[in-house]
Amino acid sequence: MSRSEEAETWANAVYAAVQEIPHGKVTTYGHIALLLGEPQRPRQVGVSLKTLPNAESGSHFHSGNVPWHRVINAKGMISHRGPGSAERQAEALRQEGVQVTRDGMGELYVNFSLYGWFPKVLPSEEAEDAENDGELFVQGS
Protein backbone atom coordinates (compact mmCIF):
# COMPACT_ATOMS: atom_id res chain seq x y z
CA MET A 1 0.00 0.00 0.00
CA SER A 2 1.49 3.33 -1.04
CA ARG A 3 1.33 6.51 0.99
CA SER A 4 -0.73 9.54 0.07
CA GLU A 5 1.23 12.56 -1.15
CA GLU A 6 0.64 14.27 2.22
CA ALA A 7 1.85 11.22 4.15
CA GLU A 8 4.92 10.92 1.92
CA THR A 9 5.75 14.61 2.44
CA TRP A 10 5.40 14.20 6.21
CA ALA A 11 7.53 11.04 6.29
CA ASN A 12 10.27 12.71 4.25
CA ALA A 13 10.25 15.69 6.64
CA VAL A 14 10.58 13.27 9.57
CA TYR A 15 13.47 11.44 7.91
CA ALA A 16 15.29 14.67 7.10
CA ALA A 17 14.85 15.91 10.69
CA VAL A 18 16.07 12.62 12.16
CA GLN A 19 19.19 12.85 9.99
CA GLU A 20 20.12 15.98 11.96
CA ILE A 21 20.29 14.20 15.33
CA PRO A 22 23.99 14.07 16.22
CA HIS A 23 25.88 10.81 16.62
CA GLY A 24 25.63 9.61 20.24
CA LYS A 25 22.47 11.63 21.01
CA VAL A 26 18.78 10.77 21.26
CA THR A 27 15.54 12.68 21.08
CA THR A 28 11.85 11.85 21.28
CA TYR A 29 9.09 11.27 18.78
CA GLY A 30 7.35 14.29 20.27
CA HIS A 31 10.38 16.53 19.88
CA ILE A 32 10.73 15.66 16.21
CA ALA A 33 7.03 16.47 15.77
CA LEU A 34 7.56 19.79 17.59
CA LEU A 35 10.56 20.67 15.42
CA LEU A 36 8.40 20.01 12.36
CA GLY A 37 5.70 22.37 13.62
CA GLU A 38 3.22 19.58 14.40
CA PRO A 39 3.58 18.94 18.16
CA GLN A 40 0.37 16.89 18.22
CA ARG A 41 1.80 14.27 15.83
CA PRO A 42 4.41 12.22 17.74
CA ARG A 43 2.63 8.97 16.81
CA GLN A 44 2.94 9.85 13.14
CA VAL A 45 6.68 10.33 13.66
CA GLY A 46 6.77 6.80 15.05
CA VAL A 47 4.73 5.42 12.17
CA SER A 48 7.06 7.09 9.68
CA LEU A 49 10.10 5.55 11.34
CA LYS A 50 8.42 2.16 11.60
CA THR A 51 7.82 2.22 7.84
CA LEU A 52 11.27 3.54 6.93
CA PRO A 53 12.40 1.67 3.80
CA ASN A 54 15.36 -0.67 4.14
CA ALA A 55 18.77 0.27 2.77
CA GLU A 56 18.35 -1.97 -0.29
CA SER A 57 15.08 -0.31 -1.34
CA GLY A 58 16.68 2.33 -3.55
CA SER A 59 14.66 5.01 -1.74
CA HIS A 60 16.26 8.40 -1.09
CA PHE A 61 15.63 7.97 2.66
CA HIS A 62 16.27 4.50 4.09
CA SER A 63 17.47 2.66 7.17
CA GLY A 64 21.07 3.08 6.04
CA ASN A 65 21.01 6.90 6.04
CA VAL A 66 18.30 7.79 8.58
CA PRO A 67 19.44 7.12 12.17
CA TRP A 68 16.02 5.88 13.31
CA HIS A 69 17.58 4.37 16.43
CA ARG A 70 18.20 7.86 17.87
CA VAL A 71 14.47 8.46 18.46
CA ILE A 72 12.90 7.07 21.65
CA ASN A 73 9.79 7.74 23.69
CA ALA A 74 9.23 10.67 26.05
CA LYS A 75 10.04 8.56 29.12
CA GLY A 76 13.50 7.81 27.74
CA MET A 77 12.44 4.26 26.97
CA ILE A 78 13.12 2.36 23.78
CA SER A 79 9.73 1.39 22.36
CA HIS A 80 8.98 -2.15 21.24
CA ARG A 81 8.02 -2.45 17.57
CA GLY A 82 8.30 -6.20 17.25
CA PRO A 83 10.30 -9.14 18.56
CA GLY A 84 13.88 -8.07 19.24
CA SER A 85 13.39 -4.54 17.94
CA ALA A 86 14.14 -2.77 21.23
CA GLU A 87 17.31 -4.80 21.68
CA ARG A 88 18.43 -3.98 18.09
CA GLN A 89 17.84 -0.29 18.74
CA ALA A 90 19.72 -0.47 22.06
CA GLU A 91 22.66 -2.15 20.35
CA ALA A 92 22.76 0.51 17.62
CA LEU A 93 22.81 3.20 20.32
CA ARG A 94 25.53 1.40 22.29
CA GLN A 95 27.67 1.33 19.14
CA GLU A 96 27.47 5.15 19.20
CA GLY A 97 28.59 5.27 22.84
CA VAL A 98 25.13 5.78 24.33
CA GLN A 99 24.65 3.98 27.63
CA VAL A 100 21.42 1.97 27.64
CA THR A 101 20.17 0.62 30.95
CA ARG A 102 17.60 -2.05 31.75
CA ASP A 103 15.10 -1.57 34.56
CA GLY A 104 13.64 -4.26 36.80
CA MET A 105 10.88 -4.96 34.27
CA GLY A 106 13.37 -5.46 31.45
CA GLU A 107 12.61 -2.16 29.70
CA LEU A 108 15.52 -0.34 28.05
CA TYR A 109 16.20 3.31 28.90
CA VAL A 110 18.51 6.17 27.91
CA ASN A 111 19.34 9.05 30.25
CA PHE A 112 18.21 12.29 28.58
CA SER A 113 20.41 14.44 30.82
CA LEU A 114 23.47 12.71 29.34
CA TYR A 115 22.37 11.88 25.81
CA GLY A 116 19.34 14.05 25.06
CA TRP A 117 19.17 16.34 22.02
CA PHE A 118 16.43 18.96 22.27
CA PRO A 119 17.21 22.05 20.15
CA LYS A 120 14.60 24.78 19.71
CA VAL A 121 14.95 24.52 15.93
CA LEU A 122 16.65 22.13 13.56
CA PRO A 123 20.29 23.05 12.87
CA SER A 124 19.50 23.30 9.15
CA GLU A 125 16.83 25.90 9.90
CA GLU A 126 19.23 27.90 12.08
CA ALA A 127 21.68 27.94 9.18
CA GLU A 128 18.96 29.13 6.79
CA ASP A 129 17.86 31.84 9.24
CA ALA A 130 21.45 33.04 9.59
CA GLU A 131 21.91 33.13 5.82
CA ASN A 132 18.68 35.07 5.42
CA ASP A 133 19.88 37.63 7.97
CA GLY A 134 23.25 37.89 6.28
CA GLU A 135 24.93 36.34 9.31
CA LEU A 136 27.17 33.33 9.40
CA PHE A 137 25.89 30.40 11.47
CA VAL A 138 28.55 28.77 13.58
CA GLN A 139 27.62 25.31 14.84
CA GLY A 140 27.60 25.11 18.61
CA SER A 141 27.00 28.80 19.15
C-alpha angles and dihedrals in degrees: 000000000000125000125250116252090255092050091047091050091050093047091049090051089051092049093048091049093048089052087064095061106109123243110271095022134101136200136179136262087242094052092052089050090050092050088052092053094251105098092166092062108072091126090057089053087055093047090050091052092044089056096043107140117246121255093258093056096090089231119144090237116041143146090275096061104026112072094218090165091071092070118083137160126284092260091059090253127135107239121229114240098167141327110327095357096118091049091049090051092047091051092050089052092047089054086060092051096259113144111229118193131196121222127213091273092053095253117144120233140184123205108240093199089063103031107018122125113196112155120173090234135010113272090239090057092049089053091050092048091050092049091049090052092047090246128126115242113223114197112240095024 
